[in-house]
Structure formats: C-alpha cells, structure tokens
C-alpha cells in the first residue's frame, strides 16, 4: 500500500487563476491543518492524469477554463474519467449560471460551491464530511492490505497467491463500495436538486416530483382547491416614482413577508406576476381545510401588510395598500408548457373568479366567493364576519354573482 496514506487527504486544485488557489488553500489549511495537503495546477491534462493516478484523493476544479468551451461538456468529460469513481470531484467556480449546479450534481460531482457566494461555514462543514469519508476509505484500503500481509506471513502463501487473493478482495470491495456510493449519491442528488430547485420552484412541488406524487407528464387532473390572488394598489405609480433598486428592495420585502404567511397556511405559491401573487390551497395534495387555510392566510396577509406599511413609509416614502381575492371550487391542475420549461399551475373558472375578485377588492379588503363561505368550518367561520355585498358583474362571466367581504379587525 502507498505510504502516502499517512499523509491525510491529498487535494489537487485545477484553476487558471493562482489567486483562487491561494484563497482555497488558505481556507483548507486554516480549517484542517496538516490533515490535508493542497496542490495547484492550471493544466487540464495534468489534472486528469492526477485524477486517474493514485496521487490525489479529491479534485477541486473551476469549470470556466481556457480552451475547454462549454462547462457542461467539460464536466461530462471529467466525470467519464476512471479516476472520478474513486476520487470525488468538487466544482469551485465563478460560473454564474444557476442551473449548472443541478447539471453538475446529475453528472456525478460530489459538491458544488460558487466562489463569490459561498457561505464559509457551509463550505467548511461539508468539506469536513467529504474529507472524513475519503480518509476512512484510505484506512479501509490500508487495513485490507495489512490483513493480507498477515495472512501471507501466517500461511506462507506465495506472492502470486496473495496477489490473486488481493485482486479478488479488491473486486469485491469495489463492488460493495459502488453499490453503497450509488445509493448515497442518489440520496445526495435528490437533496441537492431539491435544495437548488427550491430557490426557484415551490418546495412542495419539488418534493412531490421527487416522491412521484406529481407526474411530469403534461396531463391534468380535476381537483377542488382555493385560489388566492393578491395585488398592490397603485403599484405602477409607485414604481415610476422610486429608483429601480428601491423598487426591487420593496418587492423583495413584500414578497418575502407575504410568502411566509402563505406557506404557514400550507399555501402553494403558483407564481409572482409583477407585484401580484397567485397561491393555491389544497394542491398538489388535496386538503379538506383548503378554504379555512385560504381565508385565514388572506386576513393575516392584510394584517402583516399593515405592519410593514409604516416601515415602507419611512424607507421609501410610499404608503402602499393591497387587495386580496379568494375563490374556492374545481380547477384543473397539471404541468403546462413545454418540456424545456414546465409550470405546475391551476386553470379554470375558479382561477378566473379569484382574479376578478382581487381586481375589484378595495385597498385593505378581502373578497371571497360563496363556495368558500359555505364550506368553512364552524371554528374558522366564527373568527370573522362575512358581509354579503351587492351582486356584481364579473368580467368575462354572465349574470350577477354573490360576493362576500371578510370583516376583520
């Protein structure tokens, strides 16, 4: 066995920028001391040669490299190398393409860290786990070799017999390790995909797809849900008066505060449309409490919005108000779009009614339809007063329709 097993974990860093190496090696030395040794190269061919040798345990690599073209092609090439099965590959890159992280994990990389936005604590603890795993693997190899040598000494086996036995054990060990690693990688891949996609897709959708509860096929199912629309009154005028940075800052505060309320009542954020929010209750998994959750979320949204208003007045010089419309009834749920971009959403008359109710709601008001009111539990109905308004003509619908205003303090 190579005596270098005593040296801890051997890291090679492939990067055209020596300053990046200085930064990374500084982190690793500070965190892990002599437990790791770090070398640098700017040569892709040298890195691949080292990966396929027994001279490194982990490869850190940039994917934006001179002469390598598309980073996805480079990472595919790297992960196809035989050595990638034994030595984990960690991407540490300047690449600003968010979806590349998902692609890299699917290709088989062990970790992905953006250079400019990496949380140092997260980097330290995830690398600690990775280094520990590699060091244990090296110890396992050492123990197997020691056992074989003791067997040789005790039984006088020839070198060729020991080699045959060693080869057999090595093959068995590799097969077991592959099965173990493949299971671990599958679980890690699922977690990482959930983590990355969770920033762009509602976590409930990600989990539903991973568990198989939501099919990716473009087919719809009919389901009873509650649909909520919320919109800021006078937003266009406010946006024209504010600097772009303040507009974005305000919207992020608004969406964050409202989203926390909605998720707290098991809402599924369908989409953000400009300054508007569309949310579903009782989807993708049906819930008998979807009406109760929807109306309570709508009222709490208005309360939280009012609390934020004073801060927005001080920070941006604006006094925004919000209108909310909620409708319950049957919708068609499913993945709509192309396979290049799918959106899980709801369509149908109930969605249109909720949108129309939001459009006629006054600032600070919550309007709901009769289906929602009639289906509330006694407990939730007792929390609020529901005032029946004059029947209204909803745009795009025939006849007059009952509308209820939720009274709350």
C-alpha positions as CSV (number, residue, x, y, z in Angstrom):
1,X,0.0,0.0,0.0
2,X,1.2,3.5,-0.8
3,X,2.8,5.0,2.3
4,X,1.1,8.3,1.5
5,X,-2.0,7.1,3.4
6,X,-0.3,8.5,6.5
7,X,-0.4,12.0,4.9
8,X,-4.2,12.6,5.3
9,X,-6.2,13.8,2.3
10,X,-4.5,14.9,-0.8
11,X,-6.2,17.7,-2.8
12,X,-5.5,19.0,-6.3
13,X,-7.0,22.3,-7.3
14,X,-7.4,22.9,-11.1
15,X,-7.9,26.6,-11.8
16,X,-6.4,29.1,-14.3
17,X,-6.2,31.7,-11.5
18,X,-3.5,31.2,-8.9
19,X,-5.3,33.7,-6.6
20,X,-8.2,31.4,-6.4
21,X,-5.8,28.6,-5.3
22,X,-4.3,30.9,-2.7
23,X,-7.8,31.6,-1.3
24,X,-8.9,28.0,-1.3
25,X,-5.7,26.6,0.1
26,X,-5.7,29.3,2.8
27,X,-9.2,28.1,3.9
28,X,-8.3,24.4,3.9
29,X,-5.0,25.0,5.8
30,X,-6.7,27.1,8.4
31,X,-9.6,24.7,8.9
32,X,-7.9,21.3,8.6
33,X,-4.1,22.0,9.1
34,X,-1.9,19.0,8.3
35,X,-4.9,16.8,7.7
36,X,-4.9,17.9,4.1
37,X,-2.2,18.7,1.5
38,X,-3.2,21.0,-1.3
39,X,-1.5,21.4,-4.7
40,X,-2.4,23.6,-7.7
41,X,-2.4,23.2,-11.5
42,X,-3.7,25.2,-14.4
43,X,-3.4,22.3,-16.8
44,X,-6.5,20.2,-17.6
45,X,-4.4,17.3,-18.9
46,X,-2.3,17.3,-15.8
47,X,-5.4,17.3,-13.6
48,X,-6.9,14.4,-15.5
49,X,-3.6,12.4,-15.3
50,X,-3.5,13.0,-11.5
51,X,-7.2,12.1,-11.2
52,X,-6.5,8.7,-12.8
53,X,-3.5,8.0,-10.7
54,X,-3.2,7.1,-7.0
55,X,-1.7,10.5,-6.2
56,X,-4.8,12.5,-5.2
57,X,-7.9,11.9,-3.1
58,X,-10.1,14.8,-4.2
59,X,-10.1,17.2,-7.2
60,X,-11.3,20.7,-6.9
61,X,-12.0,22.3,-10.3
62,X,-13.1,25.5,-12.0
63,X,-15.3,24.8,-15.0
64,X,-14.7,28.1,-16.8
65,X,-11.4,27.1,-18.3
66,X,-9.4,28.4,-21.3
67,X,-9.8,26.3,-24.4
68,X,-12.5,24.0,-22.8
69,X,-15.6,25.6,-24.2
70,X,-19.0,24.7,-22.7
71,X,-18.6,23.9,-19.0
72,X,-21.2,21.1,-19.3
73,X,-19.1,19.3,-21.9
74,X,-16.0,19.7,-19.7
75,X,-17.7,18.3,-16.6
76,X,-19.1,15.4,-18.6
77,X,-15.6,14.6,-19.9
78,X,-14.1,14.9,-16.4
79,X,-16.7,12.6,-14.8
80,X,-16.2,10.0,-17.5
81,X,-12.6,9.6,-16.4
82,X,-12.0,6.3,-14.5
83,X,-10.4,8.1,-11.6
84,X,-13.6,10.1,-10.9
85,X,-15.1,6.9,-9.5
86,X,-12.5,6.8,-6.6
87,X,-11.6,10.5,-6.2
88,X,-14.6,12.9,-5.7
89,X,-14.8,16.0,-7.9
90,X,-15.7,19.3,-6.3
91,X,-16.7,22.2,-8.5
92,X,-15.5,25.6,-7.1
93,X,-16.4,28.0,-9.8
94,X,-17.0,31.6,-11.0
95,X,-19.8,30.4,-13.3
96,X,-22.9,32.5,-12.8
97,X,-25.4,30.0,-14.4
98,X,-27.7,28.9,-11.6
99,X,-28.9,25.7,-13.3
100,X,-25.3,24.5,-13.9
101,X,-25.2,23.3,-10.2
102,X,-28.1,20.9,-10.9
103,X,-26.4,19.7,-14.1
104,X,-23.1,19.1,-12.2
105,X,-24.8,17.1,-9.5
106,X,-26.6,15.0,-12.1
107,X,-23.2,14.3,-13.8
108,X,-21.9,13.0,-10.5
109,X,-19.8,15.7,-8.8
110,X,-19.6,15.5,-5.0
111,X,-20.1,19.2,-4.2
112,X,-20.7,22.5,-6.0
113,X,-19.6,25.8,-4.5
114,X,-19.8,29.2,-6.2
115,X,-16.7,31.3,-5.4
116,X,-18.5,34.6,-4.9
117,X,-21.5,33.5,-2.9
118,X,-20.1,30.6,-0.8
119,X,-21.0,30.5,2.8
120,X,-17.7,29.8,4.6
121,X,-19.3,27.8,7.4
122,X,-21.2,25.7,4.9
123,X,-18.1,25.1,2.9
124,X,-16.1,24.1,6.0
125,X,-18.6,21.6,7.3
126,X,-19.5,20.0,4.0
127,X,-15.8,19.6,3.1
128,X,-15.1,18.2,6.6
129,X,-17.6,15.4,5.9
130,X,-16.2,14.8,2.4
131,X,-12.6,14.6,3.7
132,X,-13.6,12.3,6.6
133,X,-15.2,9.9,4.1
134,X,-12.1,9.9,1.9
135,X,-9.8,9.3,4.8
136,X,-11.9,6.4,6.1
137,X,-11.7,4.9,2.6
138,X,-7.9,5.1,2.7
139,X,-7.8,3.5,6.1
140,X,-10.0,0.7,4.8
141,X,-7.5,0.0,2.0
142,X,-4.7,0.0,4.5
143,X,-6.4,-2.4,6.8
144,X,-7.2,-4.8,3.9
145,X,-3.5,-4.8,2.8
146,X,-2.3,-5.3,6.3
147,X,-4.7,-8.3,6.7
148,X,-3.4,-9.9,3.5
149,X,0.2,-9.5,4.6
150,X,-0.5,-11.1,7.9
151,X,-2.3,-13.9,6.1
152,X,0.8,-14.4,4.0
153,X,3.1,-14.5,7.0
154,X,0.9,-17.0,8.8
155,X,0.2,-19.4,6.0
156,X,3.3,-19.0,3.8
157,X,1.3,-18.1,0.7
158,X,3.3,-17.2,-2.4
159,X,3.2,-13.6,-3.8
160,X,1.2,-14.8,-6.8
161,X,-1.4,-16.4,-4.5
162,X,-1.6,-13.3,-2.3
163,X,-1.9,-11.2,-5.5
164,X,-4.8,-13.3,-6.7
165,X,-6.5,-13.1,-3.3
166,X,-5.8,-9.4,-3.1
167,X,-7.3,-8.9,-6.6
168,X,-10.4,-10.9,-5.6
169,X,-10.9,-8.9,-2.4
170,X,-10.3,-5.6,-4.3
171,X,-13.0,-6.5,-6.8
172,X,-15.5,-7.4,-4.0
173,X,-14.6,-4.3,-2.1
174,X,-15.1,-2.1,-5.2
175,X,-18.5,-3.7,-6.0
176,X,-19.7,-3.1,-2.4
177,X,-18.3,0.4,-2.5
178,X,-20.0,1.2,-5.8
179,X,-23.4,-0.1,-4.5
180,X,-23.0,1.9,-1.3
181,X,-21.9,5.1,-3.1
182,X,-24.5,4.8,-5.7
183,X,-27.2,4.7,-3.0
184,X,-25.6,7.6,-1.2
185,X,-25.2,9.6,-4.4
186,X,-28.8,9.1,-5.3
187,X,-29.9,10.4,-1.9
188,X,-27.5,13.3,-2.1
189,X,-28.5,14.1,-5.6
190,X,-32.1,14.2,-4.6
191,X,-31.3,16.5,-1.6
192,X,-29.2,18.8,-3.7
193,X,-31.7,19.0,-6.6
194,X,-34.4,19.8,-4.0
195,X,-32.1,22.5,-2.5
196,X,-31.2,24.2,-5.8
197,X,-34.7,23.9,-7.4
198,X,-36.2,25.0,-4.1
199,X,-34.9,28.5,-4.7
200,X,-36.9,28.7,-8.0
201,X,-39.8,26.2,-7.6
202,X,-42.0,25.8,-4.5
203,X,-40.6,23.1,-2.2
204,X,-43.9,21.3,-2.2
205,X,-43.7,20.8,-6.0
206,X,-40.1,19.6,-5.8
207,X,-40.9,17.1,-3.1
208,X,-44.0,16.0,-5.0
209,X,-42.0,15.3,-8.1
210,X,-39.2,13.5,-6.2
211,X,-41.7,11.3,-4.4
212,X,-43.7,10.6,-7.6
213,X,-46.8,12.3,-6.3
214,X,-46.7,14.8,-9.1
215,X,-46.0,13.4,-12.6
216,X,-44.0,15.3,-15.1
217,X,-46.3,14.2,-17.9
218,X,-48.3,17.1,-19.4
219,X,-51.7,15.9,-18.3
220,X,-54.2,17.5,-16.0
221,X,-56.4,16.4,-13.0
222,X,-59.5,18.0,-11.7
223,X,-59.4,18.9,-8.0
224,X,-61.2,21.2,-5.6
225,X,-58.9,23.9,-4.3
226,X,-59.0,27.5,-3.1
227,X,-57.2,30.1,-5.2
228,X,-55.8,33.4,-3.8
229,X,-54.8,36.5,-5.7
230,X,-53.1,39.5,-4.0
231,X,-52.1,42.7,-5.7
232,X,-50.7,46.1,-4.6
233,X,-53.0,49.1,-5.3
234,X,-51.3,51.9,-7.2
235,X,-48.1,49.9,-7.8
236,X,-47.4,51.3,-11.3
237,X,-47.3,54.9,-10.0
238,X,-45.1,54.0,-7.0
239,X,-42.7,52.1,-9.3
240,X,-42.3,55.2,-11.5
241,X,-41.5,57.4,-8.5
242,X,-38.9,55.1,-6.9
243,X,-35.4,54.3,-8.0
244,X,-35.1,50.8,-9.6
245,X,-33.0,49.5,-6.6
246,X,-35.7,50.6,-4.2
247,X,-38.4,49.0,-6.3
248,X,-36.6,45.7,-6.1
249,X,-35.9,46.1,-2.4
250,X,-39.5,46.9,-1.7
251,X,-40.8,44.0,-3.8
252,X,-38.5,41.5,-2.1
253,X,-39.7,42.6,1.3
254,X,-43.3,42.4,0.2
255,X,-43.0,39.0,-1.4
256,X,-40.9,37.6,1.5
257,X,-43.4,38.7,4.1
258,X,-46.4,37.6,2.2
259,X,-44.9,34.3,1.2
260,X,-44.1,33.4,4.8
261,X,-47.8,33.9,5.7
262,X,-49.0,31.8,2.8
263,X,-46.6,28.9,3.4
264,X,-47.6,29.0,7.1
265,X,-51.1,28.0,5.9
266,X,-49.9,25.3,3.6
267,X,-50.3,27.5,0.5
268,X,-48.6,26.6,-2.7
269,X,-47.1,29.7,-4.5
270,X,-48.2,29.3,-8.1
271,X,-46.5,32.4,-9.4
272,X,-45.5,36.0,-8.9
273,X,-46.8,38.3,-11.6
274,X,-45.2,41.7,-11.4
275,X,-46.5,42.9,-8.0
276,X,-49.2,40.2,-7.8
277,X,-49.2,36.8,-6.1
278,X,-51.2,33.7,-7.1
279,X,-51.4,31.0,-4.5
280,X,-53.2,27.6,-4.3
281,X,-54.5,25.9,-1.2
282,X,-55.3,22.2,-1.3
283,X,-52.7,21.4,-4.0
284,X,-50.9,19.4,-5.1
285,X,-52.1,17.2,-2.3
286,X,-55.8,17.7,-1.5
287,X,-56.7,19.1,1.9
288,X,-60.2,19.4,3.4
289,X,-59.0,22.6,5.2
290,X,-58.1,24.5,2.0
291,X,-61.0,27.0,2.5
292,X,-60.1,27.6,6.2
293,X,-56.4,28.0,5.3
294,X,-57.0,30.3,2.4
295,X,-59.3,32.8,4.2
296,X,-57.1,32.9,7.3
297,X,-54.0,33.4,5.2
298,X,-55.7,36.3,3.3
299,X,-56.7,38.1,6.6
300,X,-53.2,37.6,8.1
301,X,-51.6,38.9,4.9
302,X,-53.6,42.2,5.2
303,X,-52.5,42.4,8.9
304,X,-48.8,41.8,8.2
305,X,-49.0,44.2,5.2
306,X,-50.3,46.9,7.5
307,X,-47.4,46.3,9.9
308,X,-44.9,46.7,7.1
309,X,-46.6,49.9,5.8
310,X,-45.0,52.1,8.4
311,X,-41.6,50.8,7.6
312,X,-42.2,51.3,3.9
313,X,-43.3,54.9,4.5
314,X,-40.0,55.6,6.4
315,X,-37.8,53.7,4.0
316,X,-39.3,54.5,0.6
317,X,-41.8,57.4,1.2
318,X,-44.7,55.3,0.0
319,X,-47.9,54.1,1.6
320,X,-49.0,51.0,-0.4
321,X,-52.2,49.1,0.1
322,X,-53.2,45.6,-1.0
323,X,-56.3,44.0,-2.3
324,X,-57.0,40.2,-2.0
325,X,-59.5,37.9,-3.7
326,X,-60.1,34.3,-2.9
327,X,-62.3,31.7,-4.6
328,X,-63.0,28.0,-3.9
329,X,-64.1,25.4,-6.4
330,X,-62.9,22.9,-9.1
331,X,-59.8,23.6,-11.1
332,X,-57.6,21.6,-13.5
333,X,-54.1,21.0,-12.0
334,X,-51.1,20.0,-14.0
335,X,-47.9,20.7,-15.7
336,X,-48.4,23.3,-18.5
337,X,-45.7,24.4,-21.0
338,X,-43.1,22.5,-23.0
339,X,-40.5,20.0,-21.7
340,X,-37.9,22.8,-21.9
341,X,-40.0,24.7,-19.3
342,X,-42.9,23.3,-17.4
343,X,-45.1,25.1,-14.8
344,X,-47.3,23.4,-12.3
345,X,-50.4,25.5,-12.1
346,X,-54.2,25.6,-12.0
347,X,-56.5,26.7,-14.7
348,X,-60.3,27.0,-14.9
349,X,-63.3,29.1,-13.9
350,X,-62.3,29.2,-10.2
351,X,-59.0,30.8,-11.0
352,X,-60.7,33.4,-13.1
353,X,-63.2,34.2,-10.4
354,X,-60.4,34.7,-7.8
355,X,-58.6,37.0,-10.2
356,X,-61.7,39.0,-10.8
357,X,-62.4,39.3,-7.0
358,X,-58.9,40.6,-6.4
359,X,-59.4,43.2,-9.2
360,X,-62.5,44.7,-7.6
361,X,-61.3,44.5,-4.0
362,X,-60.7,47.8,-2.4
363,X,-57.4,48.6,-0.6
364,X,-57.1,46.6,2.6
365,X,-60.1,44.4,1.6
366,X,-60.5,40.6,1.3
367,X,-63.3,39.4,-1.1
368,X,-64.4,35.8,-1.3
369,X,-66.9,33.7,-3.3
370,X,-69.9,31.8,-1.9
371,X,-68.3,28.4,-2.4
372,X,-65.6,29.4,0.1
373,X,-68.0,30.8,2.7
374,X,-70.4,27.8,2.5
375,X,-67.5,25.3,3.0
376,X,-65.8,26.9,6.0
377,X,-65.6,25.1,9.3
378,X,-67.6,26.4,12.2
379,X,-64.4,27.3,14.0
380,X,-63.0,29.5,11.3
381,X,-66.4,31.0,10.3
382,X,-66.7,32.1,13.9
383,X,-63.4,34.1,13.7
384,X,-64.7,36.6,11.1
385,X,-67.8,38.3,9.9
386,X,-68.8,37.8,6.3
387,X,-70.7,40.7,4.8
388,X,-72.6,39.9,1.6
389,X,-72.2,42.7,-0.9
390,X,-74.4,43.7,-3.8
391,X,-74.1,41.1,-6.5
392,X,-71.6,42.1,-9.1
393,X,-70.9,41.5,-12.7
394,X,-67.5,39.8,-13.0
395,X,-65.6,40.5,-16.2
396,X,-65.8,37.6,-18.6
397,X,-68.8,35.9,-16.8
398,X,-72.5,36.0,-17.4
399,X,-75.0,37.3,-14.9
400,X,-74.6,38.7,-11.4
401,X,-72.5,36.9,-8.8
402,X,-72.6,37.0,-5.0
403,X,-69.5,38.4,-3.4
404,X,-68.6,38.4,0.3
405,X,-66.3,40.8,2.2
406,X,-64.4,39.3,5.1
407,X,-64.6,41.7,8.1
408,X,-61.7,41.6,10.5
409,X,-60.0,43.9,12.9
